[in-house]
Amino acid sequence: MIFSTTQKVSQVIGGVDILSPMGLAILTIGILFTLGVPLTMILKGKKD
């Protein structure tokens, strides 16, 4: 299989700067969701 990239494909289109307020908000929500959901499932899991 041959992969070829063009100038347009190699450019990043859009995106959010990680140090902007929006980037920090997205990062915080992602970390809270990633850590919070499994921790909640462990702590409040099914009890027999």
Stockholm file with secondary structure:
# STOCKHOLM 1.0

chainA/1-48         MIFSTTQKVSQVIGGVDILSPMGLAILTIGILFTLGVPLTMILKGKKD
#=GR chainA/1-48 SS CCCCCCHHHHSCCSCCCTTSHHHHHHHHHHHHHHHHHHHHHHHTCCCC
#=GC SS_cons        CCCCCCHHHHSCCSCCCTTSHHHHHHHHHHHHHHHHHHHHHHHTCCCC
//
